[in-house]
């Protein structure tokens, strides 16, 4: 019996009830702002449409504001309630990667958005649905909380009321009135969290009906994940291509140009200064060997042969040996992962070591690689200055892109002065 009571109390006053109450309070504020902005823009824009279309910018602004309110609510559902609200792509939006020649003009996109059914459904959401749950829902929820508390505290002030003994016109005496008020207060306070949860559940259901595209939510979630993975794959491939182009242009290409020029000078000297020509040929030979070494390093950066032949342990040992910062390795990858997972893990560590050498001012690095079932976890930590972020231009965003490209997870922990830890978790199978 006691366990049942404790369980019921936790279910009633657990985190779900409080987060629902917070969400309802937020909805009241956001509904007020969205309603006023969208209504004023439409009320001013529609009459001005009859005067040389002067109201068109105001209508566009109203649609943009309604879209913003929908995006904010989708974010709130995800962050506060851990629920997903999928939004339709706005009419006239441009998919990522669209060539400039196929990109519609801003006027065309605005016109498509003005004609799109989804845009006006967002206006309906901002003017009707959001105020309904923001205002009426907040009134119901906070009336329950406030009314329940005031009834529960009746013993503190009931004796001072002139009609404190009467309930609905009936004289129950002070004791009866006290029992009635306290009982009602307890019931209402028990119902308030469930009322808040009911309001947000109804809010989410109606928001999905109006704002979400038709289809299976799980399928939509998978499509969303695949689009994110594709974007990460494209970004990672573009970054890798730029790196290869930069290395070829700044390294081997420059050396080969120097070899060609040196050989040309040697050819011109053969008749008049054979000894000088032989010296130039020796110089060209040495430069050619340096160019071959750089090309070998570049090929290793594209895909090291040791990774294919001997696996991740040997490949990371080679990286650690070449690192200017001392590295400790702790690797357990039995059974051996598939080659694609090993490649992502290898380049993740290589990029992390490069960033540490350039930016971290670290004295030691630890690399830990663990396989547990069908997941491979790679962690690179240093004792440097910390404070790393994805937007600082240090290549960390590229590491997240590599993880997203294979449906992996990426985590960055870098408090200022406390070192940096990069963690990647990858799905993996066994090597063929």
Legacy VTK file of the C-alpha trace (Angstrom):
# vtk DataFile Version 3.0
C-alpha trace
ASCII
DATASET POLYDATA
POINTS 432 float
0.000 0.000 0.000
2.773 2.403 0.950
4.668 1.593 -2.243
1.538 2.257 -4.311
1.004 5.623 -2.626
4.637 6.617 -3.191
4.404 5.528 -6.843
1.204 7.536 -7.354
2.793 10.612 -5.767
5.847 10.322 -8.007
3.673 9.895 -11.072
1.641 12.954 -10.098
4.409 15.286 -9.031
7.241 13.890 -11.123
9.209 15.829 -13.689
6.582 15.314 -16.407
4.003 17.403 -14.557
6.413 20.221 -13.811
7.812 20.362 -17.349
4.255 20.400 -18.717
3.417 23.314 -16.413
6.528 25.180 -17.556
5.610 24.505 -21.185
2.102 25.900 -20.670
3.536 29.047 -19.066
5.908 29.502 -22.017
3.014 29.003 -24.430
1.099 31.887 -22.857
3.989 34.286 -23.493
4.810 33.036 -27.000
1.139 32.967 -27.997
0.746 36.626 -27.025
3.750 37.752 -29.052
2.931 35.608 -32.093
-0.756 36.559 -32.095
-0.097 40.285 -31.903
2.677 40.336 -34.532
0.909 38.121 -37.083
-2.517 39.725 -36.598
-1.199 43.286 -36.919
0.838 42.415 -40.029
-2.143 40.762 -41.736
-4.631 43.440 -40.641
-2.368 46.140 -42.066
-1.219 44.183 -45.104
-4.552 43.020 -46.536
-6.100 46.523 -47.038
-2.827 47.821 -48.478
-2.850 45.061 -51.113
-5.438 47.153 -52.963
-2.966 50.071 -53.204
-0.401 48.923 -55.765
0.344 45.762 -53.739
1.960 47.796 -50.963
0.773 45.238 -48.413
2.778 42.401 -49.967
5.857 42.912 -47.732
3.613 42.965 -44.664
1.963 39.698 -45.685
5.380 38.152 -46.248
6.384 39.356 -42.798
3.226 37.800 -41.315
4.034 34.446 -42.948
7.632 34.657 -41.762
6.483 35.439 -38.207
4.015 32.549 -38.223
6.763 30.226 -39.478
9.061 31.457 -36.725
6.401 30.725 -34.098
6.019 27.182 -35.479
9.797 26.622 -35.465
10.063 27.914 -31.896
7.288 25.586 -30.770
8.905 22.609 -32.514
12.106 23.456 -30.643
10.222 23.755 -27.326
8.507 20.398 -27.796
11.885 18.780 -28.423
13.832 20.481 -25.616
11.217 20.744 -22.864
8.999 17.715 -23.504
11.367 15.443 -25.484
8.738 15.176 -28.222
9.229 15.682 -31.951
7.102 18.024 -34.037
8.008 17.761 -37.716
7.315 20.833 -39.821
6.567 21.009 -43.502
9.246 22.577 -45.652
8.106 26.126 -46.394
6.848 26.663 -49.961
9.595 28.134 -52.108
12.387 26.806 -49.888
15.557 25.719 -51.646
16.941 22.220 -50.921
20.611 22.100 -49.882
22.973 21.741 -52.801
20.675 23.358 -55.380
22.784 24.896 -58.179
22.610 28.698 -58.391
21.102 28.476 -61.859
18.131 26.486 -60.465
17.601 28.675 -57.404
14.409 30.741 -57.685
14.599 34.454 -57.049
13.608 35.890 -53.693
10.439 37.278 -55.244
9.515 33.883 -56.674
10.133 32.182 -53.340
8.035 34.810 -51.567
5.193 34.385 -54.047
5.250 30.594 -53.679
5.163 30.981 -49.928
2.225 33.383 -50.198
0.297 30.852 -52.283
1.298 27.798 -50.273
-1.290 26.028 -48.134
1.305 25.208 -45.474
2.094 28.900 -44.919
-1.513 29.727 -44.107
-1.803 26.681 -41.856
1.097 28.184 -39.890
-0.858 31.450 -39.712
-3.854 29.464 -38.428
-1.594 27.934 -35.802
-0.268 31.325 -34.700
-3.688 33.006 -34.558
-5.928 30.207 -33.234
-4.253 27.072 -31.951
-1.310 28.622 -30.107
-3.511 31.227 -28.329
-6.062 28.524 -27.513
-3.544 26.446 -25.591
-1.417 29.396 -24.521
-4.219 31.435 -23.024
-7.053 29.035 -22.210
-4.640 26.251 -21.286
-2.621 28.541 -19.023
-5.816 29.824 -17.385
-7.003 26.267 -16.666
-3.654 25.003 -15.389
-2.755 27.940 -13.209
-6.316 28.269 -11.919
-5.966 24.663 -10.768
-2.626 25.315 -9.088
-3.709 28.634 -7.544
-7.185 27.482 -6.570
-5.893 24.264 -5.048
-3.308 26.127 -2.969
-5.829 28.725 -1.779
-8.331 26.045 -0.746
-5.608 24.012 0.964
-4.528 27.059 2.981
-8.110 27.768 4.113
-7.203 27.027 7.785
-4.910 30.069 7.738
-7.579 32.584 6.788
-10.993 30.867 6.983
-11.684 31.903 10.559
-11.407 35.575 9.552
-14.086 35.318 6.843
-17.604 36.446 7.696
-19.158 33.546 5.804
-16.368 31.074 6.443
-18.870 28.541 7.817
-20.998 28.454 4.630
-20.389 26.479 1.448
-22.648 27.131 -1.545
-25.174 28.771 0.763
-25.234 25.863 3.229
-24.113 26.350 6.822
-21.716 23.458 7.523
-20.114 25.000 10.529
-16.433 25.918 10.631
-15.305 22.299 10.908
-17.362 21.175 7.933
-16.287 24.153 5.850
-12.652 23.496 6.766
-12.881 19.832 5.730
-14.599 20.758 2.471
-12.016 23.377 1.461
-9.003 21.273 2.385
-10.441 18.216 0.612
-11.201 20.156 -2.554
-7.746 21.764 -2.411
-6.053 18.369 -2.187
-8.074 16.967 -5.092
-7.390 20.001 -7.292
-3.663 19.982 -6.502
-3.546 16.283 -7.382
-5.335 17.016 -10.648
-3.264 20.075 -11.634
-0.183 18.179 -12.954
-2.377 15.816 -14.939
-4.334 18.759 -16.311
-1.070 20.364 -17.449
0.022 17.137 -19.104
-3.351 16.818 -20.805
-3.124 20.377 -22.153
0.343 19.844 -23.659
-0.667 16.443 -25.076
-3.663 18.004 -26.822
-1.445 20.914 -27.943
1.084 18.529 -29.503
-1.606 16.442 -31.208
-3.265 19.469 -32.792
0.099 21.007 -33.729
1.073 17.797 -35.528
-2.284 17.743 -37.303
-1.843 21.296 -38.608
1.916 21.704 -39.017
3.339 18.250 -39.766
3.372 16.614 -43.198
1.230 13.473 -43.516
3.072 10.241 -42.861
4.455 7.901 -40.239
6.326 9.809 -37.490
9.005 7.105 -37.282
9.517 7.265 -41.036
9.731 11.054 -40.858
12.313 10.766 -38.081
14.374 8.371 -40.183
14.151 10.666 -43.210
15.268 13.553 -41.007
18.237 11.526 -39.764
19.168 10.484 -43.297
19.045 14.083 -44.507
21.307 15.092 -41.631
23.684 12.218 -42.421
23.746 13.143 -46.094
24.554 16.739 -45.252
27.371 15.554 -42.994
28.717 13.249 -45.709
28.697 16.025 -48.298
30.426 18.432 -45.930
33.056 15.846 -44.958
33.740 14.947 -48.602
34.049 18.615 -49.561
36.477 19.270 -46.702
38.565 16.245 -47.705
38.662 17.370 -51.337
39.809 20.838 -50.316
42.526 19.334 -48.134
43.824 17.159 -50.985
43.749 20.082 -53.417
45.600 22.283 -50.933
48.254 19.642 -50.247
48.786 18.985 -53.949
48.997 22.662 -54.834
51.183 23.769 -51.940
53.382 20.672 -51.745
54.070 18.190 -54.508
53.015 20.475 -57.361
55.411 23.214 -56.286
58.268 20.741 -55.940
57.609 19.237 -59.381
57.587 22.711 -60.916
60.929 23.380 -59.249
62.289 20.072 -60.649
61.199 21.016 -64.167
62.831 24.434 -63.882
66.067 22.925 -62.491
66.232 20.358 -65.296
65.695 23.133 -67.822
68.606 25.075 -66.351
70.768 21.926 -66.411
69.912 21.279 -70.037
70.987 24.801 -70.956
74.347 24.322 -69.192
75.340 20.945 -70.593
77.389 22.390 -73.447
79.198 25.177 -71.551
79.298 23.977 -67.912
78.926 20.178 -67.565
79.915 20.195 -63.875
77.275 22.822 -63.084
74.698 20.826 -65.059
75.485 17.689 -63.063
75.001 19.672 -59.832
71.593 20.887 -61.024
70.581 17.341 -61.949
71.565 16.160 -58.467
69.474 18.971 -56.987
66.506 17.994 -59.197
66.917 14.364 -58.131
66.811 15.301 -54.452
63.757 17.512 -55.033
62.052 14.653 -56.883
62.547 12.351 -53.891
61.042 14.980 -51.594
58.047 15.297 -53.945
57.626 11.506 -53.917
57.708 11.534 -50.102
54.988 14.200 -50.023
52.879 12.240 -52.525
53.340 9.142 -50.359
52.173 11.088 -47.314
49.217 12.403 -49.289
48.272 8.875 -50.358
48.542 7.782 -46.739
46.177 10.623 -45.828
43.630 9.447 -48.397
43.715 5.849 -47.156
46.756 4.361 -45.415
47.687 0.896 -46.633
48.590 -0.200 -43.096
44.953 0.320 -42.093
43.792 -2.191 -44.692
46.620 -4.667 -44.082
46.980 -4.636 -40.283
43.966 -2.863 -38.868
43.195 0.114 -36.665
45.688 -0.702 -33.892
48.716 -0.592 -36.207
47.449 2.466 -38.095
46.860 4.470 -34.913
50.263 3.398 -33.602
51.786 4.987 -36.699
49.839 8.183 -36.087
50.961 8.259 -32.466
54.602 7.776 -33.487
54.449 10.768 -35.832
52.607 13.022 -33.364
54.677 15.902 -31.909
52.728 15.489 -28.635
53.350 12.270 -26.634
50.466 9.828 -27.071
49.214 6.919 -24.963
47.192 4.276 -26.803
44.545 2.012 -25.258
42.907 -0.011 -28.036
40.588 -3.024 -27.846
38.863 -3.789 -31.162
38.112 -7.507 -31.119
36.591 -8.654 -33.407
38.033 -6.303 -36.015
35.496 -3.733 -37.286
34.665 -3.341 -40.961
37.041 -1.225 -43.027
34.642 1.706 -43.464
34.281 2.111 -39.690
38.051 1.803 -39.257
38.584 4.524 -41.865
36.257 6.962 -40.096
37.897 6.227 -36.746
41.397 6.628 -38.213
40.716 10.012 -39.802
38.883 11.153 -36.670
42.015 10.472 -34.607
44.294 11.970 -37.277
42.302 15.210 -37.387
42.081 15.333 -33.602
45.864 14.940 -33.235
46.423 17.683 -35.817
44.120 20.043 -33.918
45.856 19.225 -30.619
49.304 19.886 -32.079
48.172 23.220 -33.540
45.878 24.655 -30.901
45.764 22.765 -27.596
49.210 23.484 -26.103
48.993 20.005 -24.590
51.760 17.934 -23.023
50.073 14.547 -23.358
47.302 12.876 -25.352
45.358 9.712 -24.564
43.583 7.716 -27.264
41.091 5.046 -26.158
39.301 2.796 -28.656
36.729 0.265 -27.469
34.355 -2.045 -29.261
31.178 -3.183 -27.507
28.869 -5.247 -29.668
28.028 -3.339 -32.823
29.352 0.016 -31.525
32.895 1.371 -31.724
33.815 4.169 -29.328
36.826 6.374 -30.012
37.942 8.942 -27.437
40.814 11.412 -27.760
41.632 13.502 -24.676
44.438 15.954 -23.919
45.640 18.039 -20.987
45.810 21.293 -22.942
44.222 24.672 -22.456
40.665 23.582 -23.362
38.024 26.023 -24.533
37.630 24.337 -27.941
34.406 24.899 -29.884
33.010 23.838 -33.228
32.745 27.400 -34.488
36.355 28.351 -33.777
37.699 27.187 -37.151
39.778 24.366 -35.629
38.287 21.547 -37.739
36.041 20.179 -34.987
32.927 20.737 -37.112
34.482 18.398 -39.678
34.769 15.697 -37.016
31.041 15.952 -36.308
30.367 15.760 -40.056
32.379 12.527 -40.263
30.295 11.025 -37.463
26.995 12.135 -38.993
27.990 10.689 -42.355
27.796 7.154 -40.917
24.953 7.692 -38.415
27.430 8.052 -35.573
27.420 10.292 -32.508
29.928 12.987 -31.602
30.595 14.694 -28.268
32.923 17.544 -27.348
33.874 18.397 -23.747
36.344 21.263 -23.449
36.095 23.467 -20.354
38.555 26.398 -20.391
41.780 25.313 -18.755
40.552 21.734 -18.305
41.745 20.000 -21.433
39.643 18.690 -24.312
37.910 15.356 -24.829
36.583 14.344 -28.238
34.359 11.281 -28.327
32.909 9.533 -31.342
30.603 6.511 -31.299
30.206 4.621 -34.557
28.015 1.718 -35.689
30.174 -1.118 -36.971
30.119 -4.649 -38.276
32.792 -7.309 -38.447
35.539 -7.201 -41.052
34.885 -9.433 -44.019
LINES 1 433
432 0 1 2 3 4 5 6 7 8 9 10 11 12 13 14 15 16 17 18 19 20 21 22 23 24 25 26 27 28 29 30 31 32 33 34 35 36 37 38 39 40 41 42 43 44 45 46 47 48 49 50 51 52 53 54 55 56 57 58 59 60 61 62 63 64 65 66 67 68 69 70 71 72 73 74 75 76 77 78 79 80 81 82 83 84 85 86 87 88 89 90 91 92 93 94 95 96 97 98 99 100 101 102 103 104 105 106 107 108 109 110 111 112 113 114 115 116 117 118 119 120 121 122 123 124 125 126 127 128 129 130 131 132 133 134 135 136 137 138 139 140 141 142 143 144 145 146 147 148 149 150 151 152 153 154 155 156 157 158 159 160 161 162 163 164 165 166 167 168 169 170 171 172 173 174 175 176 177 178 179 180 181 182 183 184 185 186 187 188 189 190 191 192 193 194 195 196 197 198 199 200 201 202 203 204 205 206 207 208 209 210 211 212 213 214 215 216 217 218 219 220 221 222 223 224 225 226 227 228 229 230 231 232 233 234 235 236 237 238 239 240 241 242 243 244 245 246 247 248 249 250 251 252 253 254 255 256 257 258 259 260 261 262 263 264 265 266 267 268 269 270 271 272 273 274 275 276 277 278 279 280 281 282 283 284 285 286 287 288 289 290 291 292 293 294 295 296 297 298 299 300 301 302 303 304 305 306 307 308 309 310 311 312 313 314 315 316 317 318 319 320 321 322 323 324 325 326 327 328 329 330 331 332 333 334 335 336 337 338 339 340 341 342 343 344 345 346 347 348 349 350 351 352 353 354 355 356 357 358 359 360 361 362 363 364 365 366 367 368 369 370 371 372 373 374 375 376 377 378 379 380 381 382 383 384 385 386 387 388 389 390 391 392 393 394 395 396 397 398 399 400 401 402 403 404 405 406 407 408 409 410 411 412 413 414 415 416 417 418 419 420 421 422 423 424 425 426 427 428 429 430 431
